Amino acid sequence: MFALLTCGLVAGVVVAAAAFPVAAMSGLTAKAGGDAFANLPSELKDFASPQITRVYASDNKTQIAQFYDEFRSDVRLKDISKHMVGAMIAAEDRDFYKHNGVDLKGVARAVVNNSGKSDSKQGASTITMQWVRMSLAYSATSPSEVVKATEDTNKRKVTEIKYAMQVEKKYGKDEILERYLNMAPFGKATYGIFAASKVYFNKKPKDLTVGQAALLAAIVRAPSYYDPTTKNGYDEIRQRRNNYVIPGMVEAGAITAAQGEAAKKEAIPRKVQAIGNGCVSVANNNWGFFCDFFYRWWMDRPEFGATVFDRERRLKSGGYRITTTIDLKATSQARGRIADLIKEKNKNALLLAAVEPRTGKVKLLATNRKYTLDNSKNPLSSDPAKERQKVKATYPNTVNPLLSGGGDITGYQAGSVMKIFTLIAALEKGYPLHYTIKAEKFFRSKYIVERSSDSACPGTHFWCPQNSGGGGEGVYNMWTGFGRSINTYFVPLEERVGADKVVDVAKRFGIKFRDPQDAKYASPGYSQQWGAFTLGVSATTPLDMANAYATLAADGKYCEPTPIEQITTRDNEKLDIGKPHCVQATSVDVARAALDAARCPVGDSARTGSCGGATARQVRGTVDRPVFGKTGTTDRDRTASLIAGTTSLVVAGYLVNPDYQAHKDRLRHDQVNPAVYRTLADYMETRPYVQFKRPENRKLVYGDQRRIPNVECDSLRSARNKLENAGFYPVISSTEVESECPVGTAAGTEPSGRTVKGGVVVINVSSGKAAVPPPGTPGAPPTSGPPQPPRR
C-alpha cells in the first residue's frame, strides 16, 4: 500500500494522474500526498566534499606529502575528457539532458518492484538524484542524518525527488554533472574523477580515452562488485563496459561505432596506482621527519579545531595547499654529510636540525634513519630491558620524532650547550662579559645532592662539579670561560645569578621540558636548587636548541619554530596561521653580548673581547663567515653535540643513542662536529658575509671598571680588606711567587690596574725570595749604601 501511496504522492504533484493506474489512488489521497510532498525540505545545506590536502616544499613546486580521508580533488568540467561525460551519461542516466531531475517512470517502476518479494532491486535514480543523496550524506551533522540520507527506503527516494527538482531549477545540467563527477565513488578509496583517473590510469581526467572513460563510468554503479583487480570483478566490469556503457555511448552519438569497437579492445588494468597518504608515504623518506614535525604542529593548533579529531579531519578533508619551509637542497646536503660520517645501521643517531633566525622557519631535519613504518629489518633494542621484551630498535627505520620530540621522545642531555642560558641570565642581572671568576679544579657549590652521589664533595651533601678531563684552574671571564667550556666558572656564576633565573631564560628561549622529572625540577620551588642545569642535564631536542641559539642571532627575538610558509584554502584564501610568531625573549644588547661570547667556542674572534680558547676551532675556517655556537658533552661522553650558526641559519647536531641513553659508548665529536659545520658551510656558500653587531650598552661588555688598589707587601688580611672595600672579589693564590716583599705578604695582584667591579682579583703571595740579579751583573743593586725600601 505504501508503494501505491508513494506513486500517488509523486504523481499528484509532478505529473498528470494518467501516469499511474486510476486504481492506484483516490483524489483525496493524491491531495494529501501533494500536501505532504510540498512540506518536504527542498534546500540542501551548504557543504564541502572532502578534498586532498597537498603539502609542498619551500620551492612551492615539489609535493612532499598529501593527506586525505577520501582521495578526491575537484576539477572543472572543461578539464574532463568529453568521453568521460558521454560514458557517465550512458552508464547512469541516458535521459540526463531531457528530464527535470527525476525519471518518474523509472521511479514508479522501481518503487513497485522494490516493494515486492523480488531479490532484484531497481534504483531509477538520476545523476541529479545520486548527487543529492551524496550531498545529504556529506552535509549530515550526525550519524543518524547519514543513515537517513543513505538508507534504502521509499521515503528517502521521495525526499531525493523533491531536492532533485529544486537542484535542477538552481543549477544548469553541466554544473550538476561537474559536481557529480567530482563526488562519485570509484572504488579503491577514490572519490571523484580526478582521483579515479590517477589511481586507475595515472593520468589527468582530460586525457582519458574512450575505453578508460567507459571503464570508470561502469564502476560507479557498484565499486566493490565491479573491481577490475579481482577475478570476478574483472570479468563483470569487462561485460558492463563492453556490453552496456560503450553501446550506450554509440547510441547517444557520443562516439562512432568504430570508436566503440576500438574502445572494447582497450586493456583493463588488473593493478592500480598506490596512492600515498600521510607522512609514512612521502616521496623521499628523508623528508619524513620534517613531515612528521609538520603533522604534529598542525595537530597542536587550536585554529584548526577544538579537538584533535576536528584538526585531523580538517587536515584530511580541507583541500588545503600548504607550502612548507623545508629546503630540499639543504636537507639533501645534510643527509649526505651525515652519510659520510655514520651508517644507517648504526645504533647511534646523528641528528641535525636547522632554523632560520628572525622567522623560526625550520629549514631541515635530517638523520641517519629512514622514516618508514617498516621496521622488520631492525634489530632488537640496545636497551637491555627492552631487548628482553623483544622490542625493536629505531634503526635503520623509524617514525619516532627523534629530532623534534613528541610521543615518547622527550629529548637528550646535550651537555654544555646549555651554558648559554647561564651566560644570558648573568648578563640580564648586570654581570658583564668581563666578569671574572677564579675557577678551581673542583668547585664546592651550595647545591644539595645525595651524600652518596659520585658528584658530592667528600663527606658532604654538597655538589662538587669539576671540569671535563680535570684541570681548568684559572681566572676566566665570559669569553674565555665559554670558549673553553669551564664548568667551574659557570656553576659559581649560576649560583650568583640564581638557577631559577637560568631556567627561566631557557623557557623564554623555547626549551620544552618534556621529561616529567625535568618538568618538576624546572617548576617554581625546585628550579632554584637545580645547579646541574647549567651543565646540560635536562633533555632537549636538536630543534629546540637550534631555535634557542637562533634567538641570539635574531637580536633576542624568539620565534616559534614553524614548518609553514603559506596555507591556502580550496577557495584560494591565504591564511595567516603558521606565519612567524615572535616575541622579545631578552634585550637586543644582551643577545648581542651573549652572541659575542659564543663566537669563542667555534674559533671565531669576539668583537669586544679576547677568546683565549676554542673547543671547535674548525667551524670558523670551514664556514668562512662570522659564526657562533657551542659544543656539548655529557657525563661519560654519552652524548656529543655542536650548535653553529650565522645570521642566516643555525644548525644543531646531536650524536645520541635514542634507544638507550644509559649506554657505555664514548660518542665522538669527530662525527657530529663535521656534520654540523659542513652543513652550515654548504648552506652559506651562496649567501653573503654578514658581521654580527656589537652591543651598544658598553656596561654589558666592560661593566663598572674600577682601579685595583696597590697591596704590595701588605699582609694578606689587609690586602683582602682593601680589595673587598674597593668592590672586588679577592682570592688568595695557592702558590707563592718570588718577590721583594716579606714572605707571606701580598706580592701584588692579577690583574693589576683596573678590572670590573665584583670581578676576581687574585692576591699573589710572596715567597720572600726577591728576584734580584747577582752582584756585579747589569741591573744589580749596589753592594753598599743604605737599604732600599720596597716599592709600593
C-alpha positions in Angstrom: 0.0 0.0 0.0 3.0 2.4 0.8 4.3 1.8 -2.7 1.0 2.9 -4.2 0.9 5.9 -1.9 4.3 7.0 -2.9 3.5 6.7 -6.6 0.4 8.7 -6.0 2.3 11.3 -4.0 4.7 11.9 -6.8 2.1 11.8 -9.4 -0.2 14.2 -7.6 2.5 16.9 -7.5 4.6 16.3 -10.5 2.7 14.7 -13.4 -0.7 14.1 -14.6 -2.7 11.4 -12.8 -2.6 9.5 -16.1 1.0 8.5 -15.4 -0.3 5.9 -12.9 -3.3 3.5 -12.9 -6.5 5.1 -11.7 -6.9 2.4 -9.2 -3.7 3.4 -7.5 -5.2 6.2 -5.5 -8.2 8.4 -5.0 -8.2 12.2 -5.4 -8.2 12.6 -1.7 -5.0 10.5 -1.4 -3.4 12.5 -4.2 -4.3 15.8 -2.4 -2.9 14.5 0.9 0.2 13.3 -0.8 0.7 16.6 -2.6 0.5 18.5 0.7 3.0 16.1 2.3 5.3 16.5 -0.6 5.1 20.2 -0.6 6.1 20.2 3.1 9.3 18.3 2.5 12.6 20.4 2.7 14.0 21.4 -0.7 17.1 23.5 0.0 20.3 21.5 0.6 22.6 22.5 3.4 25.8 24.1 2.4 28.6 21.6 2.5 32.0 20.9 1.0 33.0 17.5 -0.1 36.3 16.2 1.4 39.4 17.2 -0.6 43.0 16.2 -0.6 45.4 18.5 1.3 48.7 18.7 -0.5 51.9 19.7 1.2 54.8 21.2 -0.7 58.4 22.1 -0.1 59.6 25.7 0.1 60.0 25.8 -3.6 56.2 25.7 -3.8 56.5 23.0 -6.6 57.7 19.8 -5.1 54.9 17.9 -3.3 56.3 16.1 -0.3 53.1 14.6 1.1 49.3 14.5 0.9 46.6 13.9 3.5 43.1 12.7 2.9 40.1 10.8 4.3 38.7 10.4 0.8 41.1 10.7 -2.2 39.4 13.5 -4.1 40.3 16.7 -5.8 37.8 18.7 -7.7 38.3 19.6 -11.3 36.3 21.8 -13.7 34.2 20.2 -16.4 36.3 21.7 -19.1 39.3 19.8 -17.7 37.5 16.4 -18.0 37.5 14.4 -21.2 34.3 14.6 -23.2 34.5 10.8 -23.4 34.1 10.7 -19.6 31.0 12.9 -19.8 29.5 10.7 -22.5 30.4 7.5 -20.7 28.8 8.6 -17.4 25.6 9.6 -19.0 25.4 6.3 -20.9 26.2 4.3 -17.7 24.0 6.2 -15.2 21.4 8.4 -16.8 20.8 8.3 -20.5 18.0 10.9 -20.3 20.0 13.3 -18.2 19.7 16.2 -20.6 15.9 15.6 -21.1 14.4 15.3 -17.6 13.9 17.8 -14.8 16.0 15.8 -12.3 13.5 12.9 -11.9 12.8 9.9 -14.2 9.2 9.4 -13.0 8.5 6.3 -14.9 11.7 4.8 -13.6 10.8 5.8 -10.1 7.4 4.3 -10.2 8.8 1.1 -11.7 11.4 0.8 -9.1 9.0 1.5 -6.2 6.6 -1.2 -7.3 9.4 -3.6 -8.0 11.3 -3.0 -4.8 8.1 -3.3 -2.6 7.6 -6.9 -3.8 9.3 -10.1 -3.0 11.8 -9.9 -5.8 15.5 -10.1 -4.9 16.3 -7.8 -7.8 16.2 -4.2 -6.7 16.0 -1.3 -9.1 17.4 2.1 -8.5 16.0 4.5 -11.1 18.0 7.4 -9.5 19.0 10.0 -12.0 22.5 11.6 -11.8 20.9 14.6 -10.1 19.2 12.4 -7.5 22.5 10.5 -6.9 24.3 13.8 -6.3 21.5 14.9 -3.9 22.0 11.7 -1.9 25.7 12.2 -1.7 25.2 15.8 -0.7 22.8 14.9 2.1 25.4 12.5 3.4 28.2 15.0 3.3 26.2 17.8 4.9 25.0 15.5 7.7 26.0 16.6 11.2 25.3 13.4 13.0 25.5 9.6 12.3 21.7 9.4 12.2 21.5 12.0 9.5 24.0 10.0 7.4 21.8 6.9 7.8 18.7 8.7 6.8 20.4 10.1 3.7 21.6 6.7 2.5 19.0 4.2 3.8 17.3 2.2 1.1 13.7 3.3 1.6 10.9 4.8 -0.4 10.7 7.7 2.0 14.3 8.6 1.2 13.5 8.3 -2.5 10.7 10.8 -2.2 12.9 13.3 -0.4 15.5 12.9 -3.1 12.9 13.7 -5.7 12.0 17.0 -4.0 15.6 18.1 -3.7 16.5 17.0 -7.2 13.7 19.1 -8.7 14.9 22.1 -6.8 18.5 21.5 -7.8 17.6 21.4 -11.4 16.0 24.8 -11.0 19.0 26.2 -9.3 21.9 24.8 -11.4 22.4 24.0 -15.1 22.9 20.5 -16.3 26.7 20.9 -16.9 27.2 22.2 -13.4 25.3 19.3 -11.9 27.3 16.9 -14.0 30.6 18.5 -12.9 29.6 18.3 -9.2 28.6 14.7 -9.7 31.8 13.7 -11.4 33.8 15.2 -8.6 31.9 13.4 -5.9 31.1 9.9 -7.3 32.8 6.9 -5.7 35.0 4.9 -8.0 36.3 2.3 -5.6 39.8 1.8 -4.2 39.2 4.6 -1.8 38.9 7.0 -4.7 36.2 9.7 -5.0 35.7 11.9 -7.9 37.1 11.7 -11.4 40.5 13.2 -10.6 41.3 10.5 -8.1 39.9 7.8 -10.3 41.9 8.8 -13.3 45.1 9.0 -11.1 44.6 5.6 -9.4 43.4 3.5 -12.3 45.4 5.1 -15.2 47.9 7.5 -13.6 46.7 10.4 -15.8 44.6 13.5 -15.7 40.9 13.4 -16.4 41.2 15.4 -19.6 43.4 12.7 -21.1 41.1 9.7 -20.6 40.5 7.6 -23.7 37.0 6.2 -24.7 37.8 2.8 -23.2 39.2 4.2 -20.0 36.2 6.6 -19.5 33.8 3.8 -20.1 35.5 1.6 -17.6 35.4 4.3 -14.9 31.7 5.0 -15.6 30.9 1.3 -15.3 32.5 1.1 -11.9 30.2 3.7 -10.2 27.1 1.5 -10.1 28.8 -0.8 -7.6 32.5 -0.1 -7.0 33.3 -3.2 -4.9 31.4 -5.5 -7.3 33.0 -4.1 -10.5 36.5 -4.1 -9.2 38.9 -5.0 -12.0 41.7 -6.0 -9.6 39.7 -9.1 -8.5 39.0 -12.1 -10.7 35.2 -11.9 -10.7 35.3 -8.1 -10.8 37.5 -8.1 -13.8 35.0 -10.2 -15.8 32.0 -8.3 -14.6 33.4 -4.8 -15.4 34.5 -6.0 -18.8 31.0 -7.2 -19.6 29.4 -3.9 -18.3 31.9 -1.7 -20.1 31.7 -3.5 -23.5 28.0 -4.6 -23.5 26.3 -1.7 -21.8 28.3 1.5 -21.4 30.1 1.7 -24.8 27.0 0.7 -26.8 25.1 3.4 -24.9 27.7 6.0 -25.9 27.4 4.9 -29.5 23.6 5.0 -29.3 23.7 8.6 -27.9 26.1 9.7 -30.7 28.9 10.4 -28.2 31.2 8.2 -30.2 31.2 6.4 -33.5 30.6 2.7 -33.9 34.3 2.3 -34.9 35.4 4.2 -31.8 33.2 1.9 -29.8 34.7 -1.3 -31.2 38.2 0.1 -30.7 37.4 1.0 -27.1 36.2 -2.5 -26.3 39.8 -3.7 -27.1 41.5 -1.4 -24.7 43.2 -3.0 -21.8 41.6 -3.2 -18.4 44.0 -2.6 -15.5 44.4 -5.5 -13.1 46.5 -3.3 -10.8 46.1 0.2 -9.7 48.4 3.0 -8.6 49.4 3.0 -4.9 48.4 6.4 -3.5 50.3 7.7 -0.5 48.6 9.1 2.5 50.3 11.0 5.3 54.0 11.1 6.3 54.7 7.4 6.1 54.3 7.6 2.3 56.3 10.7 1.4 58.1 10.5 -1.9 61.5 10.7 -0.2 61.8 9.2 3.2 64.5 11.7 4.1 61.6 14.2 4.2 59.5 12.1 6.6 60.9 13.6 9.8 60.0 17.1 8.6 56.6 15.9 7.5 56.0 14.4 11.0 57.0 17.7 12.5 54.5 19.5 10.3 51.8 17.0 11.2 52.3 17.3 14.9 52.5 21.1 14.6 49.1 21.0 12.8 47.5 18.8 15.4 48.5 21.2 18.2 46.9 24.2 16.6 43.5 25.2 18.0 42.8 27.3 14.9 42.1 24.0 13.1 39.5 22.8 15.6 38.7 22.4 19.3 39.7 18.8 19.4 42.4 16.5 17.9 39.7 14.8 15.9 38.5 18.1 14.4 42.0 19.1 13.5 42.8 15.8 11.8 39.5 15.9 9.9 40.2 19.4 8.7 43.7 18.4 7.5 42.5 15.3 5.7 39.4 16.8 4.1 40.1 20.6 3.8 41.7 20.6 0.4 44.5 23.0 1.5 47.6 23.8 -0.4 50.4 24.1 2.1 53.8 25.4 1.3 56.3 24.4 4.0 59.7 25.8 5.0 61.7 22.6 4.2 64.7 23.4 2.0 65.1 20.3 -0.1 68.6 21.1 -1.3 69.9 21.8 2.2 68.1 18.7 3.5 69.8 16.5 0.8 73.2 18.0 1.5 72.8 17.5 5.3 71.8 13.9 4.7 74.9 13.4 2.5 77.1 14.9 5.2 75.6 12.5 7.8 76.1 9.5 5.4 79.8 10.4 5.1 80.2 10.0 8.9 77.8 7.3 10.1 75.8 4.5 8.6 72.0 4.0 8.8 72.5 0.7 10.6 74.5 2.3 13.4 72.6 2.2 16.7 73.7 5.8 17.4 71.8 8.6 15.6 73.4 11.7 14.2 70.6 14.3 14.4 70.7 17.7 12.5 68.1 20.4 12.8 68.4 23.9 11.3 66.3 27.0 11.9 66.3 30.5 10.2 66.8 33.3 12.7 64.1 36.0 12.9 61.4 33.7 11.5 61.7 30.4 13.3 61.3 28.7 9.9 62.6 25.1 10.1 64.8 24.5 7.1 65.9 20.9 7.6 65.6 17.9 9.8 68.0 15.1 8.9 69.4 11.9 10.5 70.9 8.5 9.6 67.5 6.9 9.7 64.8 6.3 7.2 61.3 7.5 8.0 59.1 4.4 7.5 56.8 2.1 9.4 58.6 -1.0 8.1 60.9 -2.0 11.0 61.1 -5.6 10.0 64.8 -5.4 9.4 65.5 -3.5 12.6 67.5 -5.4 15.3 66.3 -5.6 18.9 66.8 -2.5 21.1 70.2 -1.9 22.6 68.4 -1.2 25.9 68.7 -4.5 27.8 65.3 -4.2 29.4 63.6 -3.6 26.0 65.7 -6.3 24.4 64.4 -8.8 26.9 60.9 -7.8 25.9 61.8 -8.2 22.2 61.3 -4.5 21.5 62.7 -3.4 18.1 65.4 -0.7 17.9 64.9 2.5 16.0 67.5 1.8 13.3 67.7 1.8 10.4 63.9 2.5 10.1 61.7 4.5 12.4 58.8 7.0 12.6 59.8 8.3 16.0 60.2 12.1 16.1 63.9 11.9 17.0 64.7 15.4 16.1 61.7 17.5 17.2 60.3 15.5 20.1 56.9 14.2 20.8 55.3 10.9 21.9 57.9 9.1 24.0 60.8 11.2 22.6 61.4 13.7 25.4 64.9 14.6 24.2 68.5 14.0 25.1 71.0 15.5 27.5 73.2 17.8 25.4 75.8 19.0 27.9 77.5 22.4 27.8 75.4 23.9 25.0 73.1 24.8 27.9 75.7 27.1 29.5 74.4 29.8 27.1 71.3 30.3 29.3 73.5 30.9 32.4 75.5 33.5 30.4 72.3 35.3 29.3 70.9 35.2 32.8 74.1 36.7 34.2 74.1 39.5 31.6 70.4 40.3 32.4 71.4 40.6 36.0 74.1 43.0 35.3 77.2 40.8 35.2 79.3 42.0 32.2 81.3 39.9 29.7 84.4 41.0 31.6 83.2 39.5 34.8 85.9 37.2 36.2 85.8 34.1 38.4 88.7 32.1 39.8 87.9 28.6 38.6 89.2 25.7 40.6 89.7 22.0 39.6 86.7 21.2 41.9 84.0 23.7 43.0 82.2 23.2 46.2 78.8 24.5 45.4 75.8 25.3 47.6 73.6 22.9 45.7 72.5 19.9 47.6 72.8 16.3 46.3 72.6 12.9 47.8 75.6 12.3 50.1 76.3 9.0 48.4 76.4 10.7 44.9 79.7 10.5 43.0 79.5 14.2 42.4 79.1 15.1 46.1 82.0 16.8 47.9 83.7 14.2 50.1 81.9 13.7 53.3 79.1 16.2 52.5 75.8 16.5 50.6 77.0 19.5 48.5 77.6 19.1 44.8 81.2 19.4 43.8 81.4 19.7 39.9 84.7 19.5 38.1 85.8 20.3 34.6 85.7 17.8 31.8 89.0 16.0 31.8 90.0 17.6 35.1 92.1 20.7 35.5 91.0 24.0 34.1 92.0 26.1 37.1 92.4 29.8 36.5 90.7 33.2 36.2 88.1 33.3 33.4 85.7 35.8 32.1 82.6 35.0 29.9 84.6 34.9 26.7 87.3 32.6 28.0 85.0 30.6 30.2 82.5 29.9 27.4 85.2 29.4 24.8 86.9 26.7 26.9 83.7 25.5 28.5 84.8 25.7 32.1 82.3 24.1 34.4 83.8 25.6 37.5 83.3 29.0 36.0 79.7 28.5 35.1 78.4 26.8 38.2 79.5 29.6 40.6 78.2 32.1 38.0 74.9 30.2 38.1 74.9 30.4 41.9 75.3 34.1 41.9 72.6 34.6 39.3 70.2 32.0 40.7 69.5 28.7 39.0 65.8 29.6 38.8 66.7 32.7 36.7 68.7 30.5 34.4 65.8 28.0 33.9 63.5 31.0 33.2 65.8 32.1 30.4 65.7 28.7 28.9 61.9 28.7 29.0 61.8 32.1 27.3 64.2 30.8 24.6 61.8 27.9 23.8 63.2 25.0 25.7 60.4 22.4 26.4 60.7 20.3 29.5 59.1 17.2 28.1 60.6 14.7 30.5 58.3 14.6 33.7 61.3 14.7 36.0 62.8 17.7 34.2 59.4 19.5 34.3 59.4 19.0 38.1 62.9 20.4 38.5 62.1 23.4 36.2 59.0 24.3 38.3 58.9 27.0 40.9 60.1 25.7 44.3 62.6 23.3 42.7 64.4 25.3 40.0 66.5 27.3 42.4 68.2 24.1 43.5 68.8 22.8 40.0 72.5 23.5 39.9 73.4 20.9 37.3 71.1 22.6 34.8 73.9 24.8 33.5 75.9 21.6 32.6 73.1 20.3 30.3 71.5 17.5 32.3 67.9 18.2 31.1 66.5 16.6 28.0 66.4 18.7 24.9 66.0 18.2 21.2 68.2 19.5 18.3 65.2 21.5 17.1 64.7 23.2 20.4 68.4 24.1 20.8 68.8 25.3 17.2 65.9 27.6 17.7 67.2 28.8 21.1 70.5 29.8 19.6 68.8 31.4 16.6 67.1 33.7 19.1 70.6 35.2 19.8 71.2 35.8 16.0 67.8 37.5 15.9 68.8 40.1 18.5 66.9 38.3 21.2 63.7 37.8 19.3 62.3 34.3 19.9 60.2 32.9 17.1 58.2 29.8 17.5 59.6 27.1 15.2 57.3 26.8 12.3 57.1 24.5 9.2 54.8 26.9 7.3 55.4 29.3 4.5 51.8 29.6 3.4 48.5 27.9 3.8 45.9 28.4 1.1 42.3 27.2 1.2 40.5 25.5 -1.6 38.9 28.9 -2.3 42.4 30.5 -2.7 42.1 32.3 0.6 45.6 32.8 2.3 45.7 32.1 6.0 48.0 33.8 8.5 48.3 30.6 10.6 51.9 29.4 10.8 53.5 32.7 9.8 56.4 33.8 12.1 55.2 34.5 15.6 58.0 36.2 17.5 58.4 37.8 21.0 61.4 39.6 22.5 62.9 37.0 24.8 65.7 39.2 26.0 67.1 42.6 25.2 68.9 43.3 22.0 72.1 44.2 23.8 72.0 41.1 26.0 71.6 39.0 22.9 74.4 40.7 21.1 76.7 40.4 24.1 75.9 36.7 24.6 76.5 36.0 20.9 79.9 37.8 21.1 81.0 35.3 23.8 79.5 32.5 21.8 81.9 33.2 18.9 84.8 31.9 21.0 84.0 28.1 21.2 83.8 27.9 17.4 87.1 29.5 16.5 85.8 33.0 15.6 87.0 36.2 17.2 84.9 38.2 19.6 84.4 41.8 18.6 84.5 43.2 22.2 87.0 40.9 24.0 89.5 38.1 23.7 88.6 34.4 23.5 91.6 32.6 24.7 90.5 29.2 23.5 88.0 27.2 21.4 86.5 23.7 21.6 85.5 23.5 17.9 88.1 25.7 16.2 87.4 24.2 12.7 83.9 25.7 12.5 85.0 29.3 11.6 87.5 28.2 8.9 85.1 25.8 7.2 82.0 28.1 7.2 84.2 31.1 6.2 81.6 33.5 7.7 81.2 35.2 11.1 79.9 32.3 13.2 78.9 31.5 16.8 78.0 28.4 18.7 78.9 25.9 21.4 80.0 22.3 21.9 78.4 20.0 24.4 79.5 16.7 26.0 77.6 14.8 28.7 78.9 12.7 31.5 80.9 9.7 30.2 80.6 11.1 26.7 77.1 9.5 26.2 76.1 12.5 24.0 78.1 14.8 21.8 76.6 18.0 20.4 77.5 21.1 18.5 75.5 24.1 17.6 76.8 26.6 15.0 75.1 29.5 13.4 75.3 32.6 11.3 72.8 35.4 10.7 71.1 33.2 8.1 70.9 29.7 9.7 71.6 27.9 12.9 72.3 24.2 12.8 72.2 22.0 15.9 73.7 18.5 15.8 73.4 15.7 18.4 75.1 12.3 18.4 73.0 10.1 20.7 71.6 6.6 21.2 67.9 7.3 21.2 67.0 3.8 22.4 69.3 3.6 25.4 70.7 6.8 26.8 72.5 5.0 29.7 74.8 3.2 27.2 78.5 2.9 27.7 79.8 4.0 24.3 82.0 7.1 24.0 80.3 9.3 21.4 82.8 11.4 19.5 82.8 15.0 18.3 84.7 14.0 15.2 81.4 12.6 13.9 78.9 15.3 15.0 81.0 18.4 14.6 81.9 18.0 10.8 78.2 17.2 10.0 77.2 20.5 11.6 79.8 22.8 10.2 79.8 21.3 6.8 76.0 21.5 6.6 76.2 25.1 7.6 79.0 25.8 5.1 77.0 24.2 2.3 74.1 26.5 3.1 76.2 29.6 3.4 78.2 29.0 0.2 75.9 31.3 -1.9 74.9 33.6 0.9 76.6 36.9 1.9 79.2 37.7 4.5 77.3 39.4 7.3 79.1 40.6 10.5 77.4 40.3 13.9 76.6 43.6 15.6 78.2 44.9 18.8 76.1 45.7 21.9 75.6 49.4 22.3 75.5 49.2 26.1 79.2 49.2 27.0 78.4 48.2 30.6 77.3 44.8 29.3 80.8 44.3 28.0 83.0 46.1 30.5 80.8 46.6 33.5 81.8 49.1 36.2 85.6 49.3 35.7 87.4 50.2 38.9 91.1 50.8 39.8 92.7 48.0 41.8 94.4 49.3 44.9 98.1 48.6 45.4 98.5 45.9 48.0 102.2 45.0 47.6 103.8 43.9 50.8 100.6 44.3 52.7 99.5 41.5 55.0 97.1 39.1 53.3 94.3 40.2 55.6 94.9 43.8 54.8 95.2 43.1 51.1 91.9 41.2 51.2 90.1 44.0 53.1 91.4 46.7 50.7 90.2 44.7 47.7 86.8 43.9 49.2 86.3 47.5 50.2 87.1 48.5 46.6 84.3 46.2 45.4 86.3 43.3 44.2 86.2 39.5 44.9 89.7 38.8 46.3 91.2 35.3 46.0 94.5 34.3 47.6 96.7 32.4 45.3 97.5 28.8 46.4 101.1 29.2 45.2 103.9 31.6 46.1 105.8 34.0 43.8 109.2 35.4 44.1 109.0 39.0 45.4 111.0 41.6 47.3 108.1 41.6 49.8 108.4 39.7 53.1 107.5 36.1 53.0 103.7 35.5 53.3 102.7 39.0 52.4 101.0 40.2 49.2 103.3 40.3 46.3 100.8 42.1 44.0 97.6 41.2 42.2 96.4 39.6 39.0 95.1 41.6 37.2 96.6 44.9 38.2 95.5 48.3 37.1 91.7 48.1 36.5 89.0 45.5 36.3 85.3 45.1 36.6 83.5 45.6 39.9 82.8 42.4 41.6 85.4 40.6 39.5 88.1 38.3 40.8 91.4 39.8 41.9 94.0 37.2 42.7 96.4 38.1 45.6 99.8 36.7 44.8 101.7 35.5 47.9 105.3 36.4 48.3 107.9 33.7 48.9 110.3 36.2 50.4 112.8 35.4 47.7 113.3 38.6 45.7 114.1 38.1 42.1 117.4 40.1 42.4 120.3 39.7 39.9 123.6 38.5 41.3 126.0 41.3 42.3 128.1 42.7 39.5 125.6 41.9 36.8 123.8 44.6 34.8 120.8 45.9 36.7 122.1 44.6 40.1 121.7 47.0 43.1 124.8 48.5 44.6 126.8 46.3 47.1 126.9 49.1 49.7 124.8 52.1 50.8 121.5 52.3 52.6 118.9 49.6 52.1 116.3 50.4 49.5 112.6 50.4 50.8 110.3 48.0 48.9 108.3 49.7 46.2 104.6 50.2 46.6 
